[in-house]
Amino acid sequence: MQGTILQINTSFGGLPKHPVPGGLITPLGLEGDSHAHTAIHGGPRKAILLIASEVVDELAARGYPVFYGALGENLTTRGIRVRDLRVGDQLRAGGALLEITQPRGPCSALHVYGASLKNEIYDARVKALDPASPHWGMSGFYACVLIPGFVQTDDIISLVATLA
């Protein structure tokens, strides 16, 4: 499975994150990116948040005022089938190697895009790590950094190892 990194996003904390041409992925996240609520976001197990552009496009088509970076993702991907990703999968993103650690549990900050958005992208089955949920992958995935490296727009992102 292979796709591209459509957009790389950072912020000084909170939503939305804004596009940058590239950056260094470190064990604590994308250099220059900050988190407003460090008890909830960030840290070594949640260093990078990946969200598929296809999910953002689908939500926008449903009428949500979202755009790439709006959901707080560091990497907006295209072509990666998020329904097929699993916790423990390893992805090469540019020069970095990432490992999926958990689905992202949406926080209340997303209410700015509509109170019902959380229900569109996350449910109890996702929380229980059930990939059969119709919402699997829609809230994005957190990843830890196994090998730091530089990433830029249009870099390849590919699945290199899976637990299955």
Secondary structure, DSSP 8 states (H G I E B T S, - for coil): -EEEEEEEEE-SSSS--EEESEEEEETTEETT---S-TTTS-SGGGSEEEEEHHHHHHHHHTT----TTTT--SEEEES--GGG--TT-EEEETTEEEEEEEE----GGGGGG-TTHHHHH--HHHHTT-TTSTTTTTT-EEEEEEE-EEEETT-EEEEEE---
